[in-house]
Amino acid sequence: MSSIEETLQRIKSTEGVQGFVIVDQNGGILRKSDSFSDEVSTQNGALIDDLTRMAMGAVRDLDPTSSLEYLRLRSAKHEILVAPRESFTVIVLQEWSQASN
């Protein structure tokens, strides 16, 4: 098993992960988890890609010597984890629940 496959397997087996999609720099789907339909993958990929590009621009505007490495968004029910790279972006959707004290 390649390191890519091992990484994807680790992501899929993480508790609370609902799915992932990997998109290219044009928003095309490179890989997706079985739990996401093509329609959901395309929609999530396009929306998150747009948001990521805006965040990358904001980071660059704040500090031209820096770049966006990772983006984490949380809603009432989910977390969206985004790891942008030069030729692709990994997007992971997972359940979110408040940690118990």
Disulfide bonds with the S-S distance in Angstrom:
none
